[in-house]
Amino acid sequence: MSDNALNGVPLTDNFQNGDVSFWYRQIGIPAQRAPLPGAREYDVAIVGGGYTGMWTAYYLKKAQPELRIVILEKEFAGFGASGRNGGWLSAEFAGSRERHAAARGRQAMIDLQHAMFTAVDEVIEVAASEGIDADIHKGGLLHVATNPAQDRRLRAHLADLRTWGFAEQDMRLLDRDEMGERIRVSGALAAAYSPHCARIQPAKLAVGLARVVADLGVDVFEGTTVTEIRPRTGAGKAAAVTDRGTVAAEYVIRATEGFTAGIKGQHRQWLPMNSSMIVTEPLPAEMWERIGWREFELLGDEAHAYCYAQRTADGRIAIGGRGVPYRYGSRTDVRGATQPQTVAALRKILTELFPATAAARIQHSWCGVLGVPRDWCSTVHVDHATGLGWAGGYVGSGVTTTNLAGRTLRDLVLRRDTELTALPWVGRQVRQWEPEPLRWIGVQLIYSLFRAADRRETRMEHTSAYARLAGLISGR
C-alpha cells in the first residue's frame, strides 16, 4: 500500500498492513521447514510451534537428550502470537490472584509470582547462552496513569500487590517528577515502575529458539496441520492426527494458545482474543529528546482498553491494544490484517501519550490472537492417564509465562515433584465458553463497556460503573 494516509493516519510510502508482523518484516520470514513425512512415533509430540512448544521441547531435551520429541506446526515456528506480540518479557501473570490462591493457598500464589520474576531472567540467560540475539534490554516496566480515575486505580493496585509479596524493589510508585526523568507522557499524573521486565524483538527470539531446539535433535515439522488430539486408549498411545499422517506418542502436549479452537473438540475451550499493533518509522533524535525513554522501559497505561508499547532497538515506537477483540465463531485474523479504524485508534493513543509523534508516520500494522480461558487464568497440566497435556490461556501475558510453562511441563512429563509442579496454576481447569451467539455478544458488550468507561473517566475521579459491570460479565 502506497497511500499517504489511511483514514487520516499518516503512513510511510512503504506502509504494510498484515501478512506478517513488523518483527518478521524486519528480519525476514524464515524458510519453511519440511512437513511431516507421514505417520511417526515419538516419546513426546508437541502441537504448536510457538514459544510454549519450543520452550517445552528445549527443557525436555536438555533434561533427557535421548527423548524423541517432535513439534508439529501448521505454518512456521513462531508464526502466531510468539512472532506478533508487543515484546514484553514481563513478570505479569494472567488471572486473579485470589482464584489461584484458592487452589493451593496464598503462599502458593506468592511463590508463583516469584517464579515469574525468576523466569524473566531465565529467558535472558538462555538467550545469552544459546547465542540468540533478540534485542533484549532489561529496562523495566512503567504503568502510567493519565487521569484521576486511573491514578486512584494504580495506587490501589500497588497497595494490593504489597499484600501479595511485592516488595518496594519489585514495584514502586513514581511521582510526576521522577517519572518525567524517565519518560515524558502527556498528562501523566503518576506511574508505577517494576524492574522485572525486558524489551525483546519477538520474532528474533522465536527464530532463535527454533534453531536451538532443532540443533538439539528435536524434529520440527512445519506446514503440518493438526486436526485432532486423541487420548491414550488401553495399550495404544496418545496421538496427534494431522493432514499428513498420525503421530503417536507417550505424551501429546497442546501448545496452540489462541489457535486452540481449530482442533476438533476444542472449539469453546479458549477464546481467541484479537490484539493489534502499529509501529512508527524510526524517530529522529530531536523527537526522542522531547520524549525521553532512554532506558527502554516497556510502557502500559491504566485504561480498561489498555495499550502496551516499547521503544525498539532501531528507534521506533511499537504500540498495541485491542482492535476488533473477537471474531464470530472463534475465527482468527486473515493473515494479520488490521482494520483501518484500529490503525487510526492506535495512532490516536500514540499521539495523546506523545504529542511529539504527531509528525511521525506509521510504517506497519498487524494483529494476532491470544488465548483466553473462561476465568481469564493461565493453566498448565499433564494427565498421565490419557497422555495429554497443555499450557496456555496467557491472556496477553505469555512471553515470560511460556518459559515457566515449558519448565513446568518438563517436570510434569518426567513425573518430577518440584517447586514448579506445586504452583497453583498447575492442573487448573475451568468451564468452556458459552456457545454462539452468546460468546460474540458477550465479548462485544464487555469491550464496549470498557471503552465507554475510559471515555467517562476522562471527566471522573473514580472508576466508572461501566467497567465494574464489564468485569462482572467477563468473569475476570
PLY file of the C-alpha trace (Angstrom):
ply
format ascii 1.0
element vertex 476
property float x
property float y
property float z
element edge 475
property int vertex1
property int vertex2
end_header
0.00 0.00 0.00
1.48 3.34 -1.00
-1.28 5.74 0.10
-0.06 8.60 2.23
-2.99 8.24 4.62
-5.35 5.58 5.88
-8.46 7.04 7.49
-6.45 10.17 8.15
-3.45 8.32 9.62
-0.15 9.45 8.03
1.70 6.49 6.56
5.11 5.87 5.10
5.27 5.20 1.38
6.09 1.55 2.10
3.34 1.02 4.69
2.25 -2.60 5.06
-0.87 -3.97 6.73
-0.77 -7.52 8.00
0.64 -10.59 6.27
3.38 -10.77 8.91
4.31 -8.64 11.88
6.80 -5.83 11.62
9.18 -8.05 13.60
9.33 -10.53 10.70
9.39 -7.81 8.12
12.50 -6.54 9.91
14.39 -9.86 9.84
12.67 -11.74 7.02
10.32 -14.71 7.16
12.33 -17.89 7.85
12.45 -20.57 5.18
9.78 -23.12 5.98
10.96 -26.49 7.24
9.72 -29.72 5.71
6.28 -31.04 6.68
5.68 -34.31 8.50
6.65 -37.07 6.03
3.96 -39.48 7.24
2.91 -41.47 10.30
5.56 -41.48 13.05
6.05 -42.42 16.71
7.72 -40.28 19.37
8.07 -40.05 23.12
6.61 -36.51 23.17
4.64 -34.78 20.42
4.08 -31.05 20.80
1.26 -29.42 18.85
2.16 -25.80 18.10
5.50 -24.24 17.27
5.25 -21.10 19.38
7.16 -20.16 22.49
5.33 -22.70 24.68
6.03 -25.59 22.37
9.64 -24.64 21.78
10.45 -23.99 25.46
8.88 -27.34 26.37
10.95 -29.16 23.76
14.09 -27.28 24.84
13.84 -28.15 28.51
12.78 -31.76 27.92
15.67 -32.34 25.52
18.13 -30.70 27.90
16.89 -32.88 30.77
16.81 -36.15 28.80
18.65 -35.92 25.45
17.54 -39.42 24.49
13.87 -38.41 24.32
12.35 -38.47 20.84
10.49 -35.16 20.53
8.57 -33.61 17.65
6.97 -30.19 17.15
4.05 -30.04 14.71
3.33 -26.56 13.34
0.68 -25.52 10.82
2.59 -22.51 9.45
6.18 -21.93 10.62
7.65 -21.88 14.12
6.82 -18.51 15.66
4.06 -17.65 13.18
1.39 -16.87 15.79
1.48 -14.70 18.89
5.12 -15.62 19.52
6.14 -13.59 16.48
3.50 -10.86 16.71
3.41 -9.75 20.35
4.46 -6.46 21.93
7.84 -7.72 23.11
7.11 -7.55 26.85
9.28 -10.04 28.70
7.47 -9.17 31.90
6.70 -10.82 35.24
2.99 -10.03 34.93
0.80 -13.12 35.22
-2.70 -13.53 33.85
-5.67 -14.08 36.09
-6.99 -13.39 39.56
-4.53 -13.87 42.39
-7.44 -14.75 44.66
-8.56 -17.54 42.33
-5.09 -19.05 42.14
-4.70 -18.73 45.90
-8.00 -20.56 46.40
-6.49 -23.62 44.73
-3.42 -24.12 46.92
-3.20 -21.26 49.37
-1.99 -17.68 49.44
1.69 -18.56 49.73
1.45 -20.69 46.60
0.29 -17.63 44.63
3.16 -15.60 46.07
5.52 -18.40 45.02
4.01 -18.26 41.52
4.70 -14.53 41.28
8.30 -15.01 42.40
8.66 -17.79 39.83
7.64 -15.23 37.21
10.33 -12.82 38.46
12.86 -15.64 38.00
11.51 -16.58 34.57
12.32 -13.12 33.17
15.99 -13.64 33.98
15.84 -17.28 32.83
14.84 -16.22 29.32
17.62 -13.62 29.24
20.21 -16.14 30.43
19.16 -18.86 27.96
19.17 -16.38 25.07
22.71 -15.33 26.01
24.00 -18.88 26.48
22.42 -20.14 23.24
23.53 -17.20 21.11
20.05 -15.78 20.49
20.25 -12.06 19.76
16.72 -10.81 20.38
17.43 -7.11 21.11
16.93 -7.85 24.80
17.23 -4.89 27.17
16.11 -5.15 30.78
14.94 -1.60 31.42
11.87 -2.45 33.50
8.19 -1.65 33.11
6.16 1.52 33.57
2.40 1.67 34.09
1.20 5.27 33.74
-1.99 6.92 34.93
-3.27 9.72 32.71
-6.39 10.82 34.61
-7.52 10.88 38.27
-9.54 7.65 37.99
-6.52 5.81 36.60
-4.33 7.36 39.30
-6.59 6.06 42.08
-6.75 2.63 40.44
-2.98 2.48 40.07
-2.39 3.33 43.72
-4.99 0.81 44.89
-3.44 -1.87 42.69
0.02 -1.17 44.09
-1.30 -1.37 47.67
-2.91 -4.72 46.85
0.35 -6.04 45.39
2.06 -5.34 48.70
-0.20 -7.97 50.26
0.92 -10.50 47.62
4.64 -10.36 48.30
5.62 -7.39 46.13
8.36 -5.51 47.96
9.30 -1.90 47.23
12.06 -3.09 44.91
9.58 -5.21 42.92
7.21 -2.35 42.11
7.10 1.19 43.38
5.22 4.40 42.76
6.95 7.22 40.90
5.83 10.79 41.35
5.40 13.06 38.35
8.93 14.47 38.53
10.62 11.07 38.84
8.52 9.74 36.00
9.44 12.74 33.85
13.10 11.88 34.27
12.39 8.51 32.66
9.72 9.32 30.08
7.53 12.29 29.24
3.96 11.07 28.79
1.48 13.86 28.16
-0.99 14.32 31.01
0.51 11.58 33.15
-0.19 12.02 36.86
1.84 9.12 38.23
3.45 5.84 37.28
4.39 2.53 38.86
7.79 1.07 38.00
8.94 -2.54 38.14
12.43 -3.73 37.22
11.11 -7.20 36.33
10.67 -6.64 32.63
12.79 -6.56 29.48
12.19 -5.50 25.92
12.61 -8.16 23.25
12.26 -8.42 19.50
9.72 -11.28 19.47
10.47 -12.78 16.08
14.20 -12.89 16.78
13.52 -14.87 19.95
11.17 -17.25 18.11
13.57 -17.87 15.22
16.45 -18.34 17.64
14.54 -20.84 19.76
13.51 -22.81 16.67
17.15 -23.04 15.61
18.28 -24.14 19.06
15.68 -26.90 19.51
16.32 -28.23 16.01
20.06 -28.32 16.73
19.32 -30.28 19.91
17.73 -33.00 17.79
14.05 -32.08 18.06
12.14 -32.76 14.84
10.33 -29.57 13.79
7.77 -30.20 11.06
6.09 -27.12 9.58
3.23 -26.82 7.12
1.55 -29.62 9.08
-1.99 -29.09 10.37
-3.11 -30.98 13.47
-6.85 -31.56 13.27
-7.44 -33.73 16.33
-5.67 -34.79 19.52
-6.58 -38.22 20.86
-6.00 -39.56 24.38
-4.26 -42.81 25.24
-6.61 -45.81 24.96
-5.70 -49.14 26.51
-2.33 -50.17 25.12
-2.50 -47.51 22.42
-0.54 -44.27 22.67
-1.90 -40.75 22.62
-1.97 -39.28 19.14
-1.93 -36.08 17.12
-3.90 -36.52 13.89
-2.56 -34.34 11.08
-3.25 -33.78 7.40
0.00 -35.62 6.68
-0.30 -38.63 8.93
-0.87 -39.53 12.56
1.82 -39.07 15.19
1.60 -41.45 18.14
3.41 -40.55 21.36
3.53 -41.31 25.05
2.57 -37.68 25.61
0.89 -35.16 23.31
1.19 -31.57 24.51
-1.25 -28.98 23.17
0.55 -25.64 22.86
-1.77 -23.88 20.44
-2.85 -20.89 22.61
-5.15 -18.63 20.50
-5.47 -21.24 17.74
-6.86 -23.96 20.04
-10.40 -23.57 18.64
-9.23 -25.07 15.35
-8.70 -28.50 16.91
-11.60 -30.95 16.97
-13.49 -30.79 20.26
-11.68 -27.64 21.45
-13.93 -25.01 19.85
-15.09 -23.50 23.14
-12.01 -24.22 25.24
-10.15 -20.91 24.90
-11.46 -17.79 23.24
-9.14 -16.35 20.56
-8.82 -12.69 21.57
-7.52 -10.32 18.92
-4.81 -7.74 19.59
-3.39 -5.24 17.11
-0.20 -3.23 16.77
1.31 -0.40 14.77
4.92 0.73 14.53
6.30 4.11 13.53
9.13 4.92 11.21
12.46 5.47 13.03
12.08 8.69 15.03
14.66 11.48 14.75
16.93 12.37 17.64
15.13 15.62 18.38
11.84 13.74 18.83
13.48 11.37 21.29
14.85 14.35 23.20
11.28 15.51 23.75
10.04 12.03 24.71
12.94 10.75 26.81
12.57 6.97 27.22
16.34 6.47 27.35
16.14 3.29 29.47
13.83 1.48 27.01
11.24 0.61 29.67
8.13 -1.18 28.48
5.11 1.10 28.75
1.45 0.50 29.53
-1.43 2.64 30.74
-4.19 2.11 33.30
-7.08 2.38 30.85
-9.54 -0.50 30.74
-9.00 -0.93 26.99
-5.31 -0.62 27.72
-2.33 -0.09 25.44
1.17 -1.55 25.53
4.27 -0.10 23.92
8.01 -0.39 23.50
10.87 1.70 22.17
12.52 -0.58 19.64
16.23 -1.13 19.24
16.21 0.85 15.99
14.43 3.89 17.42
10.74 3.35 16.65
7.68 3.16 18.86
5.63 -0.03 18.60
2.25 0.27 20.30
-0.69 -2.11 20.56
-4.12 -2.65 22.01
-7.45 -4.35 21.40
-8.87 -3.58 17.97
-11.70 -5.89 16.94
-11.37 -8.08 20.05
-13.19 -11.17 18.83
-14.48 -12.60 15.57
-17.72 -14.57 15.46
-17.32 -18.32 15.77
-13.78 -18.10 17.20
-12.40 -17.24 13.78
-8.87 -15.86 13.66
-7.47 -12.96 11.65
-6.84 -13.06 7.93
-3.04 -13.17 7.73
-2.65 -10.45 10.33
-4.54 -7.69 8.51
-5.69 -4.83 10.78
-8.82 -2.74 10.24
-8.22 0.91 9.23
-10.23 2.14 12.24
-7.93 0.15 14.55
-4.84 1.70 13.00
-6.40 5.12 13.48
-7.35 4.37 17.09
-3.83 3.20 17.97
-2.37 6.24 16.23
-4.64 8.45 18.35
-3.42 6.78 21.56
0.19 7.23 20.44
-0.16 10.96 19.79
-2.14 11.50 23.00
0.66 9.91 25.01
3.42 11.55 22.98
2.30 14.69 21.11
5.80 14.94 19.66
4.98 11.95 17.42
2.25 13.84 15.54
4.57 14.21 12.56
5.82 10.62 12.69
4.46 8.25 10.10
3.19 4.71 10.60
5.14 2.05 8.78
3.38 -1.22 9.59
0.26 -2.61 11.25
-0.62 -6.17 12.14
-2.66 -8.27 14.54
-2.75 -11.70 16.13
-4.71 -13.80 18.58
-4.11 -14.82 22.17
-5.90 -17.46 24.22
-8.42 -16.54 26.93
-9.86 -19.17 29.32
-13.35 -18.58 30.71
-11.94 -17.47 34.09
-9.06 -15.50 32.47
-6.45 -17.54 34.39
-3.47 -19.26 32.71
-3.05 -23.00 33.17
-0.60 -25.86 32.68
-1.36 -29.55 33.03
-0.33 -33.11 32.17
-2.73 -36.03 32.59
-0.68 -39.22 32.87
-3.76 -41.42 32.39
-4.60 -40.01 28.97
-1.11 -38.90 27.94
-2.41 -35.42 27.16
-1.04 -32.12 28.39
-1.42 -28.45 27.67
-0.38 -24.96 28.63
-1.72 -21.55 27.70
-4.55 -19.16 28.26
-1.99 -16.41 28.84
-4.43 -13.55 28.13
-1.66 -11.41 26.63
0.98 -12.06 29.30
2.60 -15.02 27.60
6.14 -14.10 26.62
7.56 -14.92 30.05
4.81 -17.33 31.12
5.63 -19.64 28.20
9.09 -20.18 29.66
7.64 -21.06 33.06
5.17 -23.34 31.29
7.94 -25.11 29.36
9.91 -25.87 32.52
6.76 -26.95 34.35
5.68 -29.26 31.52
9.15 -30.79 31.58
8.77 -31.66 35.25
5.21 -32.92 34.81
6.06 -35.15 31.83
9.09 -36.56 33.66
6.96 -37.07 36.80
9.18 -34.85 38.92
7.78 -33.45 42.15
9.26 -29.94 42.17
8.52 -26.42 43.32
7.21 -25.71 39.82
4.69 -28.55 39.84
3.35 -27.29 43.19
2.40 -23.86 41.80
-1.33 -23.09 41.81
-1.83 -22.80 38.06
-0.87 -26.47 37.60
-3.89 -28.62 36.81
-6.32 -25.70 36.66
-9.39 -26.49 34.58
-12.43 -24.27 34.03
-15.71 -24.49 32.18
-15.91 -23.79 28.46
-17.02 -20.54 26.88
-20.68 -20.08 26.02
-21.89 -21.18 22.57
-22.53 -18.66 19.82
-24.10 -16.16 19.54
-23.79 -15.62 23.30
-19.98 -15.68 23.13
-19.81 -12.99 20.45
-22.48 -10.81 22.09
-20.77 -11.07 25.46
-17.31 -10.06 24.23
-18.67 -7.15 22.18
-20.61 -5.92 25.21
-17.61 -6.26 27.53
-15.31 -4.19 25.35
-18.00 -1.64 24.52
-18.43 -1.10 28.25
-14.68 -0.86 28.83
-14.30 1.75 26.08
-17.29 3.69 27.42
-15.73 3.58 30.88
-12.47 5.01 29.52
-14.35 7.87 27.86
-16.28 8.66 31.05
-13.17 8.52 33.23
-11.62 11.46 31.40
-14.02 13.59 33.44
-14.35 11.47 36.61
-12.16 10.83 39.63
-13.16 7.22 40.24
-13.57 4.02 38.23
-16.68 4.02 36.07
-19.55 1.68 36.93
-19.40 0.59 33.28
-16.02 -1.00 33.94
-17.29 -2.79 37.03
-20.22 -4.15 35.02
-17.86 -5.30 32.23
-15.71 -7.10 34.80
-18.76 -8.82 36.24
-19.94 -10.02 32.82
-16.48 -11.18 31.77
-15.86 -13.19 34.91
-12.34 -11.79 35.25
0 1
1 2
2 3
3 4
4 5
5 6
6 7
7 8
8 9
9 10
10 11
11 12
12 13
13 14
14 15
15 16
16 17
17 18
18 19
19 20
20 21
21 22
22 23
23 24
24 25
25 26
26 27
27 28
28 29
29 30
30 31
31 32
32 33
33 34
34 35
35 36
36 37
37 38
38 39
39 40
40 41
41 42
42 43
43 44
44 45
45 46
46 47
47 48
48 49
49 50
50 51
51 52
52 53
53 54
54 55
55 56
56 57
57 58
58 59
59 60
60 61
61 62
62 63
63 64
64 65
65 66
66 67
67 68
68 69
69 70
70 71
71 72
72 73
73 74
74 75
75 76
76 77
77 78
78 79
79 80
80 81
81 82
82 83
83 84
84 85
85 86
86 87
87 88
88 89
89 90
90 91
91 92
92 93
93 94
94 95
95 96
96 97
97 98
98 99
99 100
100 101
101 102
102 103
103 104
104 105
105 106
106 107
107 108
108 109
109 110
110 111
111 112
112 113
113 114
114 115
115 116
116 117
117 118
118 119
119 120
120 121
121 122
122 123
123 124
124 125
125 126
126 127
127 128
128 129
129 130
130 131
131 132
132 133
133 134
134 135
135 136
136 137
137 138
138 139
139 140
140 141
141 142
142 143
143 144
144 145
145 146
146 147
147 148
148 149
149 150
150 151
151 152
152 153
153 154
154 155
155 156
156 157
157 158
158 159
159 160
160 161
161 162
162 163
163 164
164 165
165 166
166 167
167 168
168 169
169 170
170 171
171 172
172 173
173 174
174 175
175 176
176 177
177 178
178 179
179 180
180 181
181 182
182 183
183 184
184 185
185 186
186 187
187 188
188 189
189 190
190 191
191 192
192 193
193 194
194 195
195 196
196 197
197 198
198 199
199 200
200 201
201 202
202 203
203 204
204 205
205 206
206 207
207 208
208 209
209 210
210 211
211 212
212 213
213 214
214 215
215 216
216 217
217 218
218 219
219 220
220 221
221 222
222 223
223 224
224 225
225 226
226 227
227 228
228 229
229 230
230 231
231 232
232 233
233 234
234 235
235 236
236 237
237 238
238 239
239 240
240 241
241 242
242 243
243 244
244 245
245 246
246 247
247 248
248 249
249 250
250 251
251 252
252 253
253 254
254 255
255 256
256 257
257 258
258 259
259 260
260 261
261 262
262 263
263 264
264 265
265 266
266 267
267 268
268 269
269 270
270 271
271 272
272 273
273 274
274 275
275 276
276 277
277 278
278 279
279 280
280 281
281 282
282 283
283 284
284 285
285 286
286 287
287 288
288 289
289 290
290 291
291 292
292 293
293 294
294 295
295 296
296 297
297 298
298 299
299 300
300 301
301 302
302 303
303 304
304 305
305 306
306 307
307 308
308 309
309 310
310 311
311 312
312 313
313 314
314 315
315 316
316 317
317 318
318 319
319 320
320 321
321 322
322 323
323 324
324 325
325 326
326 327
327 328
328 329
329 330
330 331
331 332
332 333
333 334
334 335
335 336
336 337
337 338
338 339
339 340
340 341
341 342
342 343
343 344
344 345
345 346
346 347
347 348
348 349
349 350
350 351
351 352
352 353
353 354
354 355
355 356
356 357
357 358
358 359
359 360
360 361
361 362
362 363
363 364
364 365
365 366
366 367
367 368
368 369
369 370
370 371
371 372
372 373
373 374
374 375
375 376
376 377
377 378
378 379
379 380
380 381
381 382
382 383
383 384
384 385
385 386
386 387
387 388
388 389
389 390
390 391
391 392
392 393
393 394
394 395
395 396
396 397
397 398
398 399
399 400
400 401
401 402
402 403
403 404
404 405
405 406
406 407
407 408
408 409
409 410
410 411
411 412
412 413
413 414
414 415
415 416
416 417
417 418
418 419
419 420
420 421
421 422
422 423
423 424
424 425
425 426
426 427
427 428
428 429
429 430
430 431
431 432
432 433
433 434
434 435
435 436
436 437
437 438
438 439
439 440
440 441
441 442
442 443
443 444
444 445
445 446
446 447
447 448
448 449
449 450
450 451
451 452
452 453
453 454
454 455
455 456
456 457
457 458
458 459
459 460
460 461
461 462
462 463
463 464
464 465
465 466
466 467
467 468
468 469
469 470
470 471
471 472
472 473
473 474
474 475
